[in-house]
Amino acid sequence: MLVLAGDIGGTKTRLGLFEVASGQLAPGTEKTYASAAYATFDELAAGFVAETGARCERAAFGIAGPIEGRRVHTTNLPWLIDADALEQRLGIGRVRLLNDLEATAWGLGDLGADDLTVLQEGRKDAAGNRAVIAAGTGLGEAGLLWDGGTYRPFATEGGHGSFAPSGEDEVGLLRFLALRFGHVSWERVLSGPGLVNVFEFVLARRGETKPEWLETAMRERDAAAVVVETARARRHPVCVEAVELFVGLYGSEAGNLALHHMATGGIFVAGGIAPKILDFLTASPAFRTAFAAKGRLRELLEAIPIRVVLNDRAPLLGAARAALADGAS
C-alpha cells in the first residue's frame, strides 16, 4: 500500500510517499516546498502527485492549525484545507487531516535513539502519559494518552494559552508585549518571532539600540537565527541574555504542559528551534530548573524524562503512521 504524508507548516511544507508492508514504513520520494509560494495547498499537493505519478490509497497531513471536522484554516498561512475536496482532486480514497503536533506525537514511535537527545534522564521506569512541545514558526503542543496498552495522540492549541510570567523579568516581558499585542500567548515568546520579541524586550529594558551590523543582519536574514548565532559567538550581550531568557521560558512552559497532561511518561521537545539551540539547552540548567520550579510538585517533575527530538521528519513519519491507523472510518 502506498501512503502520501505531509507536514504543513507556516514556513515550509514537506510531502513524502511511504510504501507500507507489515506495518513498516519504507520512505520513497520526498520534497520540501516554500509554503508561501503557493496560493492553496490543493495546488501544491496536486503538483506533487502529478510529478511523482503516485497512486495512493490513503493520505494524512499534519497541519499547523486547529482541525475542525475535516477542514482547517491554517494559522500562519491563508489556506483553507478540506479533506473531502482533497480526496476528489487527488484521487485518494481516504484523506486525514491532523494537527502538526499530533502528527509529531504519532511519529515518536518511529524514532530511534539517534533521533533524540536527553535533557533530563528522569526515572528509569517512567510510565504514563506523554506530551510534546515544539517551538518553531509558532508554538505547538500535543498529548499522548497512555491507556495501559498503547499511546493515543491528541491535539491541543495550548501554545495560544496565556503567557504566565515567573519573576520580575518575565513580568516586565509580559507588560512589554501586552502594549504591543494586547493578549500575550505563550507563542508570543516561544517561537521564532517570539525569540525576536524577547530580544527586543531585553534591548528596551537595557535602554540600548541595535548596532548597525546587527540591525542589518536581522533585516536581511532570519532575525531569530541571527540572534542565536550572535549569542553563540558571544558577540552581543543582549543576544546572549535573550537566548538565555528564552531557554528558561521554554522550560517553564514545558513544565506547565507536563502538569496539564500528567505526562509522567516523558516530555518531548520538538520543532525547528530546539536543535538549533541544543548547546544552550544542554550546557545550562536553565531549562530543567524552570521545568521543575512548580513548588510542591518539584519532585514529580524532576522524575519526568525530557528528550529533544532531533529528527525533523517526525511529523511526516507521524502523518504516515496516522494514515495507517485511520482505517476506513
Steps between C-alpha positions, in 0.01 A plus 500: 500500500624848412436788743542874441603696810551870554642737760346842435655794681489875471847511346536173310295202391649153466326222307612140485394159372519189719466139394343300780566132559434307822445826686842639404546832319744500209561861386490587131499831313506803727499872420499823699325816382488863612142522628454867415576430132160330455156658510341176623612167640287320241717650226820393674381144574357448152832605348689248716263216410518586128879523507548167678216318326410353837175307545445509875231319695521727803643836599542699819626852550626657821405867496587797721150599602186374679316226308123552492328191370672427170611855429760742631591865452876501544627724780797660324389461136191620308401143414172316544565127481202269451552123524194417287613735223852353511363147464326605182786700352778254585303184431578357844249282681557642846662829606552583865586841644668530837675768699874515430590428863259208506689374195830541687353302789403221259857499366678450833469123477693496172799687643821332609748585774706713259195717435481615862722685749451469876439820696384327816531128566203479732397170655623184330154344531309815398156416362173671428385781273747689283496846344673687219591869488646657187612857438553593136307744282241475778465298820333161488402263778346152499436213736525122486248324722629169641204262519696219660589335171576768244548874455214699348620838363270801518527862394483816709533871435688557824753727333231767484434483873583808704865560584560463875811684620720395790715767662546868430682460166216297355238735644682779317491290182125452538443874539726575203314259272152589630552855376577360156255210468233530768465131581840339550504128422787260560552502124590870522812403696569138395540504121731653243313832513476452877877487537520829312236641739712388795809658344318832449379493860854448633627776272234744623551408865872574465420830329715404202463506123621238256841560349486555125658163414240313706213710363610420146542128567157468664337687213665301222485153654280302738507726805464222758786303343719811513425545871599138570818517291602828661436361848701186421795714389460718813510796266222703661380472864136575417486195272657284771252618761207458261586139417559415866163651594335311212646169623361556849159591361502186287568288806228675698229433243621143449451451874150646477423259216627206705263592781203564271530152352654322801771401251697270730602290196709779353516841336629528142635836384454512122475773235757689301654712776611242758768333281635844409545598866593154624830623640316759710246240617765249607776728629281689746258368765257784417250283312496223761491746790200687360332170404508375859431834673137419581504519877374188676511288183873548436582135573232378259644716221860404573402135443363565149731413207559788257624434145577737212381373162782548247331338199296766320319227306306391810178680391522344154554152643216563741260608226575179312448297818170679568382424145550131571317521832212689341359193328180554311320692772 
